[in-house]
Amino acid sequence: MAARTVDGSILLLKKLGGVFAIVLGGLIAAIGADVGSSATIAIGILCVVVGAILLVLKIIRRNEGGQVG
């Protein structure tokens, strides 16, 4: 049971980190578009991609044990 609690907190961190990275990346990309900085837009898009990867990894990890095969 203790391992599941630790695993659950890691999944929660990935979820919150992913959502935070997506929101932050969107804001950074929007600011970059406003000021016309392609480097800032690229950094924002990179943050969005990292956030999406974290969320996908969380979903894959959650669904690993529940597959019927």
C-alpha positions as CSV (number, residue, x, y, z in Angstrom):
1,M,0.0,0.0,0.0
2,A,2.9,2.4,0.7
3,A,4.3,1.9,-2.7
4,R,1.0,2.8,-4.3
5,T,0.8,6.0,-2.2
6,V,4.3,7.0,-3.4
7,D,3.4,6.1,-7.0
8,G,0.2,8.1,-6.7
9,S,2.0,11.2,-5.6
10,I,4.4,10.9,-8.5
11,L,1.5,10.6,-10.9
12,L,-0.1,13.7,-9.3
13,L,3.2,15.6,-9.7
14,K,3.3,14.7,-13.4
15,K,-0.3,15.7,-13.9
16,L,0.1,19.1,-12.1
17,G,3.5,19.6,-13.7
18,G,2.1,18.9,-17.2
19,V,-0.8,21.2,-16.8
20,F,1.4,23.9,-15.4
21,A,3.9,23.5,-18.3
22,I,1.1,23.7,-20.8
23,V,-0.4,26.9,-19.3
24,L,3.0,28.5,-18.9
25,G,4.1,27.5,-22.4
26,G,0.9,29.0,-23.8
27,L,1.4,32.3,-22.0
28,I,5.1,32.4,-23.1
29,A,4.2,31.7,-26.7
30,A,1.5,34.4,-26.6
31,I,3.9,36.9,-25.2
32,G,6.4,36.0,-27.8
33,A,3.8,36.4,-30.6
34,D,2.9,39.8,-29.2
35,V,6.4,41.1,-29.1
36,G,7.4,39.3,-32.3
37,S,10.2,37.2,-30.8
38,S,10.5,33.8,-32.5
39,A,12.8,32.5,-29.8
40,T,10.2,33.2,-27.1
41,I,7.5,31.5,-29.2
42,A,9.8,28.5,-29.6
43,I,10.4,28.3,-25.9
44,G,6.7,28.5,-25.2
45,I,5.9,25.8,-27.7
46,L,8.6,23.6,-26.2
47,C,7.0,24.1,-22.7
48,V,3.6,23.0,-24.2
49,V,5.2,19.9,-25.7
50,V,6.9,19.0,-22.5
51,G,3.6,19.4,-20.6
52,A,1.8,17.3,-23.1
53,I,4.4,14.5,-22.8
54,L,4.1,14.5,-19.0
55,L,0.4,14.2,-19.2
56,V,0.6,11.4,-21.8
57,L,3.2,9.5,-19.6
58,K,0.8,9.8,-16.7
59,I,-2.1,8.4,-18.6
60,I,0.0,5.5,-20.0
61,R,1.3,4.7,-16.6
62,R,-2.2,4.8,-15.1
63,N,-3.6,2.5,-17.8
64,E,-0.8,-0.1,-17.7
65,G,-2.3,-2.3,-15.0
66,G,-5.9,-2.1,-16.2
67,Q,-5.5,-3.6,-19.7
68,V,-7.4,-6.9,-20.4
69,G,-5.4,-9.1,-22.7
